[in-house]
């Protein structure tokens, strides 16, 4: 049984309010001097594509290890939390692959389908590409929806074929159904509207290209994430509806199956997460996993300013991936 670490996050001036902790890093953070990235397109077997931003060490510093970073709902590889994490790992000697989920890299993807919380076949394709490029030590970092995808992927059997050394996931909606209820509450209205505005625009554009794949009647009347998943996400990706999608894609049932070191960090004041996202039993029963529950942090926030512009989340992720065995031993 692993020792659950005591969270070292002390908060910042933003910690007076969970919404400040969530909004400030997303809208106002500037990551100074991030490493240069090169975008490459990964062609998928189904005819679609994924765009990946690579930050590659100078030849003399390369050590064949890479971190693969997965963003959250309606995010992309240019978001400050991705750039900050890229910079932190690059500074510790990792190459970085920050990938964009389907339709999130600035160009609409080719197929009717989008991305979803359980689309681990796409993460699998990115990990396989890392192995193809010669990396023999792979770390994974995921945020929010990308964190759920990361945990689910690690608990699936085909993850065992890869040299995954460590993984960290932040602000993870381990139980998607209860989190959909949480995010649709009135105090999250502005977040919901922002997500839905961009999601619905994508659906309208998709429907113009694939009219046979979309029933757009009522799409513009969608008022909640649940309604969007019931009408669009679920049916479009082969699920019976929102509840079936949430049931099959929630990562909590996969935690007991994780065979490599995993750290999950869920702030207790996360405005999107439900009580089910803080349950410790599955983590305590798996010696490879740790659940950290800082009092503050918001959703993908954790803006405690350390070492200049480095956030607490970035320091925790690099520390864990450098020495996961120390964490799992409770040291």
N, C-alpha and C positions, 0 to 999 in steps of 0.2 A: 504493500500500500504506500503510495507516495505521500510525502509531507506537503500539505497545502501551504505554500509560501505566504508570508504576511506581506500584503501589498505595500510597496515603498512609495507609492504615489501620494504626495502631500497636497496636490492641487496647486492652483495659481490664483491670481486676482480674478480669474474667470469663474472660479468655483462657487461664487455666491449664487449661481443659477445654472441649472443643467442645460438650458437653452444657450446661454452664453458660451458654455464649454463646447457645445456642438457647433454653433454657428460661426464663432470667431475663426477657428482654424480652417473651416471650409471656405469662408469668403474673404478673409483678410490676411491669412498667412502668406508670407513671401519666403520662398526657399532660396537663400543666397548661394550662388556658385554651385548649382547642381552639376553632376557630371554630364558630359556630352552624351547624347543618345543617338542611335541610328535605328530608324524604323525599317523593319523587314516584314514582308507578308508571308504568312504560313498558309499554303493552300491545303484545304481540308479534303478528305476522301469523298465527302458528299457534294463537292462542288462549291462550297462556301469558302470563306477565308477568315483568318484572324490576323490582326496587326499587332506586332510585338515591338516594343522599344527596348533596344539592347544598350546597356552601358558596359563597355568592355575595358578591363584593365590593360595597361600597357604590357606589351609582350613579356618584359622582364619580371613583371609582378604576378603573372597569371599562375594560378594554382589548381585549375580544373574544378573549382567550386562555383556554384551559381545559386542565386536566390530568385525564385519566381514569385512575383507579386500580383495579386488579384484584387481588383477594385470592387466597389459596392454598387448598389442599385443606381443606374443612370450616371455612374461615374465614368472615368477613363484614366488613361495613364498620365495625363497632364495635371491631375488634381494635386493640391499641395501635400496631402497625406501620402500619395504615391511618390512624389518627388522627394519628400523628406526621408522616406524609408529607403528609397533608391540611394540617396546621398549617404545615409548612415551605413548601409551594407557595403557600398563601394569603398568607403573610407576604411573599412575593416578587411578589404582584400577580396570581396566577392565580385564576380560579374553579376549583372542584374538583367532579368527578363521581365519587364513590366508589360503585361499583355492586356489588350482591350477585348472585352466580351463582344459577341456578335452585334454589330450595329452601333457600337459605342466609340469607335475610333475616329469619328468624323465623317465616315462614309457608310451609307446604308448597306447592310450585308445582302447577299445575292438571293437567298432563299426566303420563303414565307416566314419560317421560324425566326424567333429572336434568341435571347438568352434566358436562362432562368436559374433559380437557386440550386437546382439539382443537376445541372448540365455538366456533370463531371467528365463526360466524354471529351469536352473541349479542353479542360484542364489536363486530361490525360494526353491529348495531342501535343500540348505545349511541353509537358514533361518529357514525352517521347522525343520531341525535337531537341531538348536539352541533352538527352543521352546521345542522340545522333551526332551532336556537335562535340562530343567527347568529354562532357562533364561527368565526373565520377562521384561528386558529392553535391547533392541538391537539397536546398532548404526551401520551404514554402511559407509565404506570408499572405494572409487574406484579411479583408476588411468587410464586415457586415455581410451582405449577400455573398461576397467572395470568401468570407470567413466560413460561412455555412458550406459553400461548395468545397472548400479546402478540407474541412473536417469530414464531410461525407466521402470525399475522394480517399482520404487516408484510411477510412474504415472499410473501403471496398477491396475485394480480393486482388484486383489487378494492380493496385498500388504497390503490392509486395515485390513486383518485378523490377522496381526502380531503386537506385541508390539514394533514397531519401534519408537524410541524416537528422533533420529537425524541422519543426513547423511551428508557427505562431499565428493565432487568429484573434482578431480584435472585434469587439462589439458584435458577437455572433448570435443571430436569431436561431438558437438551437431548436426551438419549437415554432415552426412557421405559422401555424394556425393561430395560436395565442398571440403571437407578435403582430399578426395582421389586425387583430382586434385592438391591440395597443396603439399601433400607428394610426388607426382610423379614429382615435379619440379626439375630442375637440381641441385639446391643447397641442396636438400635432397637425392641426389643419394646414398651416403654411407649408410644412414639409410635404404633406400629402398632395397639396395642389401643385407644388413644384415638380414632384415626381410624375404626377398624372399629366401635367401639361406637356412634358417632353415625350412621355410614353404614348399618349394619344396622338400626338403629331406624327410619330413613327408609324402608328397603325394606319392613319389616314394615307400616308405616303405608300405604305405597303399595299393597301387596298387598291390603289391606283394601278399598281404593277401586277398584283395577284388578286383580282376581284373574286375569283372562285374560291379563294382560301379564307376570305373574311366576310363576316356578316356585320357590317358597320352600323346597322340600325341600332341606335341607342348608345353608340360609343361615346359621343360627345356629352352624353348625359351621365356618364360614370362619375361617381362622387367619392369612391373609396378604393383603396388598394384591393380589398376583397372582391369588389365588383369587377375590377379590371382582371384579376386572376380568374374569376369565375367565367367571364365572357371571353377573355383573350388568352391569357397565359396557359391556363389548364388545357382547354380544347386544342389550341395551336400546337402544343407539345405532347399530345397523346394522352392527356389525363382527362378524367370524366368531368372535372370541374376544379374549383379552388380547393375544396377539402381533400380530394384525392391527390392533387398536386402537393399540398402541404404535408399530407401523411407520408407520401413516398419520398419526398425530398428533404424533410427535416433531418438535420444532422445528429440530433441527440441519440437516436438508436444506433448510430455508427460509432459513437465514442468507445463502447466496450471492445470494439474490433480493431482499434488503432494499435499498430505494432511498432511504431517509431515514436520518438519523443515529440510530444505536442503540448504547447502552452496555449490555453484559451484565456483571454482577458476580457471580462464583462464588467463595466462600471455599474455600481449599484444605482446610480442616478441616470442611467441610460434611458432616454425618453422613448425609445422604440422597443425595448425588451420587456418581456413578461416575466413573471415570477418563475416560470419553468426554465428560464435561461440561466438560473443561478443554482439549480439543484446539483448537489455535489456527489450523489451516490455513484453515478456512472464513472466519474473521474476518480473517486477514491478507490473503486474496485479495479481500476486499470493502472498498473504500475508505470505505464508509459505516458500518462496524461496528468496535467495539472490545471486546475481552474483557479484563476486569480480574480478576486472581486474587490477592486478598489472602491472606496466610498465615493470618489469623484472621478470625473473623466468625460461625462457626457457620451455621445455617440461618435466614435472615431475622433475624439478630441484629444484628451490627455496632454493639454498644453502646459505642462510644467517645463519651464525653459531651463534646460541644462546644456552646459558646454556651448554657450552662445545660442544657436538656432535649433539645436537638437531637442526634440520632444522626448518626454518620458517613454512613450510607446516605442520610439526608435531605439532608445538605450536598452529597454527590456528585451526587445526582439533580438538585437545583436548579441546581448549578453547570454541569452538563452541558447541561441544557435551556435555561439562559440563554445559553450560548455554545458550542453543539456544534461550530461550525467551528474553534474554538481547540483542542478535543480532537482532532478529526480531523486537524489540521495538526501535532499533536504539541507544541503550545505549553503 
